[in-house]
Amino acid sequence: MSDTRNQMTHDVLARMAGHGDIRHFEKGEILFEEHDAPDGVYILLEGELKVYVDGRQGREVVYATLKPIELFGEMLLDGGARSASVKALTRARCAVVPADALRALVRSEPDFAEHTILGLIARLRTLSQSTRRLATHQVRERVFALLDDAAVDEGNVRAIARPLTQQEIANRVGASREMVNHVLRDLRTAGHIMRDDGDRLLILKPLRAAR
């Protein structure tokens, strides 16, 4: 998406947020749960959220993390219940806009309609890729992929700014915390990863070399 279209989408969402109720959420608070009746479409204005479902034996399966400015909950357009739960990873602020306002915007602004469609497609692709990883990759490869996706380049190393707990990694890759601990311990021993003074995880050597 071009910078112009990104700015357009940002402006449209900002205008749309003006028609909604502003709600604040504390870290760990659940915004809504899977199977809830939808109360509107959400626009994340501040903070970070996770989208997840409860798997077997109470284990969470995390679909995505959301950052400002993102629209979510738009699947209410089909009239169905919520398909996933959303929880605040940090303190967060959202605008909650009635479904009718979303429908009116989709009809009146083609660029926004395209953005909404592309957003849904992107999430479906992410879900498909996650499902494929669960079905065809071993835990090590899934952990490597998660760390690579979360890291950004910083000189000769790659850094993951937001701390990821072993349980969070386990939830996102569909494994036990004990298995994740084993994988991370092997990576540390081999010199592939380390923690810096700010408790950030640093990737010192390409993880593909550890495969």
C-alpha positions as CSV (number, residue, x, y, z in Angstrom):
1,M,0.0,0.0,0.0
2,S,1.4,3.4,-0.9
3,D,2.2,6.1,1.6
4,T,-0.7,8.2,0.2
5,R,-3.1,5.4,0.7
6,N,-1.8,4.7,4.1
7,Q,-2.4,8.3,5.0
8,M,-5.9,8.1,3.5
9,T,-6.7,5.1,5.5
10,H,-5.3,6.7,8.7
11,D,-7.5,9.8,8.0
12,V,-10.6,7.8,7.3
13,L,-10.1,5.7,10.5
14,A,-9.5,8.9,12.5
15,R,-12.8,10.4,11.2
16,M,-14.6,7.1,11.8
17,A,-13.2,7.0,15.4
18,G,-14.9,10.4,16.0
19,H,-18.3,8.7,15.6
20,G,-17.5,6.1,18.3
21,D,-17.3,5.8,22.0
22,I,-13.8,5.9,23.5
23,R,-13.0,3.0,25.8
24,H,-9.9,2.4,27.9
25,F,-8.6,-1.0,28.8
26,E,-6.0,-2.0,31.4
27,K,-3.2,-4.5,30.6
28,G,-4.6,-8.0,30.7
29,E,-8.2,-6.9,30.3
30,I,-10.4,-8.7,27.8
31,L,-12.1,-6.5,25.3
32,F,-14.4,-9.2,24.0
33,E,-14.5,-13.0,23.9
34,E,-15.1,-15.6,21.2
35,H,-18.8,-16.2,20.6
36,D,-19.8,-12.8,22.2
37,A,-22.5,-10.9,20.3
38,P,-20.7,-8.0,18.6
39,D,-21.1,-4.5,20.0
40,G,-19.4,-2.6,17.2
41,V,-16.2,-2.4,15.2
42,Y,-13.1,-1.3,17.1
43,I,-10.3,1.0,16.1
44,L,-7.1,0.7,18.2
45,L,-5.8,4.2,19.0
46,E,-3.2,3.4,21.6
47,G,-1.6,0.3,23.0
48,E,-1.1,-3.3,21.8
49,L,-3.6,-6.1,21.7
50,K,-3.6,-9.8,21.0
51,V,-6.2,-11.8,19.1
52,Y,-6.6,-15.4,20.2
53,V,-8.8,-18.4,20.7
54,D,-8.7,-21.0,23.5
55,G,-7.3,-24.3,22.3
56,R,-7.3,-27.7,23.9
57,Q,-6.5,-28.1,27.6
58,G,-6.9,-24.3,28.1
59,R,-4.0,-23.4,25.9
60,E,-4.3,-20.1,23.9
61,V,-3.7,-20.0,20.2
62,V,-2.7,-16.5,19.3
63,Y,-3.7,-15.3,15.8
64,A,-2.3,-11.8,15.7
65,T,-1.0,-8.8,17.7
66,L,-2.6,-5.4,16.9
67,K,-1.0,-2.0,17.0
68,P,-2.3,1.6,16.3
69,I,-4.0,2.4,14.0
70,E,-5.8,-0.9,13.2
71,L,-9.4,-1.8,12.6
72,F,-10.7,-5.1,14.1
73,G,-13.9,-6.8,14.8
74,E,-15.1,-6.0,11.2
75,M,-16.3,-9.6,10.7
76,L,-19.5,-8.4,12.5
77,L,-20.6,-7.4,9.0
78,D,-22.0,-10.9,8.4
79,G,-24.1,-10.7,11.6
80,G,-22.3,-13.5,13.3
81,A,-20.8,-13.8,16.8
82,R,-17.2,-12.9,17.5
83,S,-14.8,-15.4,16.0
84,A,-11.9,-14.8,18.4
85,S,-11.1,-13.1,21.7
86,V,-9.1,-9.9,22.1
87,K,-7.0,-9.0,25.2
88,A,-4.9,-6.0,26.0
89,L,-1.1,-6.6,26.1
90,T,-0.6,-3.1,27.4
91,R,-2.9,-0.3,28.5
92,A,-5.0,0.5,25.5
93,R,-7.5,3.0,24.1
94,C,-10.0,2.1,21.4
95,A,-12.9,3.8,19.6
96,V,-16.0,1.5,19.3
97,V,-18.1,2.3,16.3
98,P,-21.6,0.9,15.5
99,A,-21.8,-1.6,12.7
100,D,-24.0,0.7,10.7
101,A,-21.3,3.3,10.6
102,L,-18.9,0.7,9.2
103,R,-21.4,-0.3,6.5
104,A,-22.0,3.3,5.5
105,L,-18.2,3.9,5.2
106,V,-17.7,0.8,3.1
107,R,-20.5,2.0,0.7
108,S,-19.3,5.6,0.5
109,E,-15.5,5.3,0.4
110,P,-14.2,2.7,-2.1
111,D,-10.6,3.1,-0.9
112,F,-11.7,2.3,2.6
113,A,-13.7,-0.7,1.4
114,E,-10.6,-2.0,-0.4
115,H,-8.5,-1.5,2.7
116,T,-11.0,-3.5,4.8
117,I,-11.1,-6.3,2.2
118,L,-7.3,-6.4,2.0
119,G,-7.0,-6.4,5.8
120,L,-9.3,-9.4,6.0
121,I,-7.4,-11.2,3.3
122,A,-4.1,-10.5,5.1
123,R,-5.4,-12.0,8.3
124,L,-6.7,-15.1,6.4
125,R,-3.3,-15.6,4.8
126,T,-1.6,-15.3,8.2
127,L,-4.0,-17.8,9.7
128,S,-3.4,-20.2,6.7
129,Q,0.4,-19.9,7.2
130,S,0.1,-20.5,10.9
131,T,-2.1,-23.6,10.3
132,R,0.5,-24.9,7.8
133,R,3.3,-24.4,10.3
134,L,1.4,-26.2,12.9
135,A,0.7,-29.1,10.5
136,T,4.1,-29.4,8.8
137,H,6.9,-27.9,11.0
138,Q,8.5,-29.1,14.1
139,V,8.4,-26.9,17.2
140,R,12.0,-25.6,16.6
141,E,11.1,-24.3,13.1
142,R,7.9,-22.6,14.5
143,V,9.9,-20.9,17.3
144,F,12.6,-19.8,14.8
145,A,9.9,-18.4,12.5
146,L,8.2,-16.5,15.3
147,L,11.5,-15.0,16.5
148,D,12.5,-14.0,13.0
149,D,9.1,-12.3,12.4
150,A,9.3,-10.3,15.6
151,A,12.9,-9.1,15.2
152,V,14.2,-6.0,13.5
153,D,17.7,-5.3,12.2
154,E,20.0,-3.3,14.5
155,G,23.5,-3.3,13.0
156,N,25.1,-6.7,13.1
157,V,22.3,-8.2,15.3
158,R,18.5,-8.5,15.2
159,A,16.5,-7.4,18.2
160,I,13.0,-8.1,19.6
161,A,12.0,-5.0,21.5
162,R,8.9,-6.3,23.4
163,P,9.8,-9.1,25.8
164,L,8.2,-12.4,24.8
165,T,7.7,-14.8,27.7
166,Q,8.2,-18.5,27.1
167,Q,4.5,-19.1,27.7
168,E,3.5,-16.5,25.1
169,I,5.9,-18.1,22.6
170,A,4.4,-21.5,23.4
171,N,0.8,-20.2,23.0
172,R,1.7,-18.7,19.6
173,V,3.5,-21.8,18.2
174,G,1.1,-24.4,19.7
175,A,3.7,-26.1,21.9
176,S,4.3,-26.6,25.6
177,R,6.3,-24.0,27.6
178,E,8.8,-26.8,28.5
179,M,9.5,-27.5,24.8
180,V,10.0,-23.7,24.1
181,N,12.4,-23.5,27.1
182,H,14.4,-26.4,25.6
183,V,14.6,-24.7,22.2
184,L,15.6,-21.4,23.6
185,R,18.2,-23.0,25.9
186,D,19.8,-24.7,22.9
187,L,19.9,-21.5,21.0
188,R,21.6,-19.6,23.9
189,T,24.1,-22.4,24.4
190,A,25.0,-22.3,20.7
191,G,25.4,-18.6,20.8
192,H,22.5,-17.7,18.5
193,I,20.6,-15.6,21.0
194,M,21.2,-13.6,24.2
195,R,19.4,-11.1,26.5
196,D,20.8,-7.5,26.6
197,D,20.7,-5.2,29.7
198,G,17.3,-4.0,28.7
199,D,16.0,-7.6,28.7
200,R,15.6,-7.5,24.9
201,L,16.2,-10.8,23.1
202,L,19.0,-10.4,20.5
203,I,19.5,-12.7,17.6
204,L,23.3,-12.9,17.1
205,K,23.5,-15.5,14.3
206,P,20.9,-16.5,11.7
207,L,18.5,-19.0,13.2
208,R,18.4,-21.0,10.0
209,A,22.0,-22.0,10.8
210,A,20.7,-23.7,14.0
211,R,18.4,-26.0,12.0
